[in-house]
């Protein structure tokens, strides 16, 4: 993080509609340059509502000092969630108004709408760059109207004094709590395989694989996961010994699963807040996740118009 004296002529704006690949040290990074808020909203609308993802946007000015500070952060897609789970953007604001042909109205001012203006005004010195985390809920709340003012719940500006590593901060911001629900009294286990690039988990000394036991007496359990992790039922649901003794014969009870069956694996995404356990026709066990998510892969998201 680099500090420089604030200058009121650094009017904020988004730089270019092109996605640029920057060479920073030995890091290959894909960062999307933005024109303004409308352009950012358009990019979020590339995917349907309910399937959109979070963003980290770097706000900077076109000075040697600021560019050096941004480059030192290695701001790119190495060591962070993949492009279908985290959008990385950058906003150059020193020549903002000159870079668009239309009038720079208030509604297109992305840094003002995200609170960057207020943040800068609260500081005696301008920090450069300023990183902002924008949750997936913001992108979903755009709906199909790019002029809409989405809810700002969860929007957070990176504090380098509290957490010097922006990647740790970004991963922490992506953490989700998923509620696993089951409406029949079976004991089972759910396993989450975390991504080994997760700097937050590494800092917390949390294992890459976590298994959570679901008690038959409880209606649900809450587990921790991050977009891009994988999750599956690792121990087939079965009645406990106690419940087996008191169970009444009924044709409505679920069929006992085939022990040798491979249960499907699911990729965690931003909208995965609640999963209900289901048994499929082949006797495997899984969740009722939105099947549309299977199409939202990194290869699907990445081929936006770009220049290198």
Secondary structure, DSSP 8 states (H G I E B T S, - for coil): -EEEE--TT-------SSEEEEEETTEEEEEEE-SSHHHHHHHHTTS-TTS--EEEEEEE-SSHHHHHHHHHTT-SSTTS--TTTEEEEEEE-TTTGGG-SS---GGG-HHHHTTHHHHHHT-SEEEESEEEEE-HHHHHHTTT-TT-----TT-EE--TTT-S-HHHHHHHHH-EEEEEE-SS--EEEEEEE--TT-HHHHHHT--SEEEEEE-TTSSEEEEEE-TT-EEEEEEEEE--HHHHHH----TTS-----TT-----EE--TT--EEEEEE-TTS-EEE---GGGGG--HHHHH-SSB--
